[in-house]
């Protein structure tokens, strides 16, 4: 057992399996719903980036490469100044949703290099221009670009040309849970010497402003290289640092003069370091003060060309006479070696070094994306931030029917800048790669989202803070089952208590879907946008007209998958606890009814051999919406393979499904099961064999869904053949958009009209692999369509996996597809190993698009690599070790 595994074993015994200190600091708190106290729900404008350095937050903090304790009492982050910028670089900059030509967008270069689940070793790299940071240029150029043009990125501005920048690498290594060593390496990549000011900043989150009972904490001087931070709930912490050029103290208080035009009671406000360093204001006052709630030593460095200077700090709950004594540097190398040992034991070592590096950075980004998240909706609705009084616009507006929601936890975020808030279905995907390295925390996250302070009393799961009532795909039963299986594979023992607990909550959510999203009671489901933002010909969340009703192919498929996953969970539990046998039967029979409705030629178009959404008009027939999108491929996801021996162990289940099969076949009703005489498995699928072949023919066609980097969200067929339909007197049109969104639908910041999305590719690959397990060589398809190359479905799954992985690997030209037009920058030796895990990828070129650090669901590439390596031909001994997981 590695040192990291030993630490994880300790955490496993905790009620909440967390380290007290971690990368839990957000990278953007401004522009969030939580900080919006206006009456119009305009979060981006109510708290813009320009206010962030001067205005106190209400619900959390943010910073650059920062850490905090799990209740975010005390925070540490790095601030920088290149001698030219108008503000200190304390946090990441980006465009608000109304500024970018494709919505919100971070405009920085930063990378999550390394991390382990206990955060005993972490690396973060930030690239800081030596020229003036182009804030205004980025805003102006993006503002005037149309939606058909690419976004104007920081690498387009020229500030990184000729390598005129600093690499600022922040490394954390824990000596113990409350003793954190910090190393800040600043490397000048330019060919001339350049100045930089570095501020390792320690501050308290301001809770006292809104809570009269909260005693104000304090940071006080011990000597010129040490301070003490003290708070009632956290206790004492000591911050040590090497001899600086100056020490500044201020308070984490709003600069009312700048924000509100009201004179400040004192000069010791949140942005005092900015005005002191940049404008020379109040320098002596900050220097002579020896206490505050915000503190930083100041280092004014001149760094020679191609040289590095290092600053050491230490944050500890115990006092130390010699904080940087013998062995200090050794802690960094020791923790790095322990991280290497951990990943050597976790990753599939048969993979190439390049694939192992992709996996490790995927995990690093996943772990860096843990964030403290605090949002009490009732308090938010009825309180003030000190700037805007309580108003009816907010009290009756966004999330006003979610007053029960009271969140204060560490949560896996999609992206700590672009999405510094959880999203229900994103979180389900995050838990898959997390289960590979920290299954206990993965299980905790899935249980958390279903607790009473998250799930609505009626059973709905909260979507995300912009609208908790939006409906995300119900993938949590699937995620729970996968996390369980990964954990069981790694430990040899399944956590049945976890499955039972989550199964109970999932029943409540499943019932909500049945009661709320099947308006006609015909087992055809709606759900609205279902996470697929603008993939429809119109906004599916709002419908078309009062007399029209939408039946969704994806909504129905997700529910079929949900029922099947619930059956699989119940079967797994029932083999140990027979009382769950009835539930397995219940969900199997429910799946059969959904499968029948799905295949009853309402959603299935026999002529096109494809599934479509349908609009039902009262008094008329259902009209198919002939959009050839991934909506029509989602039925492939509802598939399960059960060993006959499992059914034999459950006599009542076997008896019931045998009777049900005989009854339905006798009455010529749809039956979703398929068996082979030479196999000990049963296939249960939403898609019958012939329709499966038809869907795969389209999916594997490079002129339709198949791209070099995976399966497109919309068929390329619609590039030359846009689809239009007239409904209620209005014409709706959709066409293939391989890159950023050209539609304003859903804010224009997301595009399912052509790009490759990791989550659905991941699900499709796993499903195809499951079909392959059952059919073996008895079913082969042409891959790619028209190539003449026949493959069984296991080989098809490997083929698709390789296409996804090719987005990240270096090709024969020395490029990575996701870097797109910026490969010139990433071909340099100092940048060639830097990876980003984008939200989605261009449907033709594979260029990364959307959020640049969506290391939640895009980190699923780590599991794809793992699965592909595991399914390579292996020695017999290795094959035997895989049997436990069955089709997985």
Secondary structure, DSSP 8 states (H G I E B T S, - for coil): --HHHHHHHHHHTSSS---SEES--BS--TTSGGG--SSS--HHHHT-HHHHTTS--SS--B-SS-EEETT-SEEEEEEEE-SS-SS-B-S--EE-TTTSTTS-EE---EEEEEE-TT-SEEEEEEEEESS---HHHHHHHHHTS-TTS----GGGTTTTGGG-EEEEEEEEEEEETTEEEEEEEEEE-SSS-EEEEEEEEEEE---GGG-TTS---EEEEEETTEEEEEETTTEEEEEEE---SEEEEE-S---HHHHHS---SSS--TTHHHHHHHH-TTHHHHHH--EESEEEEEEEEEE-TT-EEEEEEEEESS--SSTT-TTHHHHHHHHHHHHHHHHHHHS-TTS-HHHHHHHHHHHHHHHHTEEEEEEEHHHHHH---SSS---HHHHTSTTTT-TT-EEEEEEE-SBTTTB-S--HHHHHHHHHHHHHHHHHHHHHHHHHTTSTTTS-TTS-----TT-TTS-----HHHHHHHHHHHHHHHHSS--HHHHHHHHHHHHHHHHHHHHHS-TTSSS----TTTT-TT-SSS-TTT-S-TTEEEE-HHHHHHHHHHHHHHHHHHHHHHTT-GGGHHHHHHHHHHHHHHHHHHTSSSSEETTTTEE-EEEEETTS-EEEE---BGGGTGGGG-EEEEEHHHHHT-HHHHHHHHHHHHHHHHTT----EEE-TT-SEEEEESS-HHHHHHHHHHHT-TTTTEETTEEBSB-THHHHS-EEEEETTEEEEE--B-SS--S-GGGG----SB-B-HHHHHHHHHHHHHHHHHHGGG-EEESSTTS--EEEHHHHHHHHHHHHHTTTSB-TTS-BGGGGGGHHHHTSTTTTT---B-SEE-TTT--EES-TB-TTTGGGHHHHHHHHHHTS---HHHHHHHGGGTT-
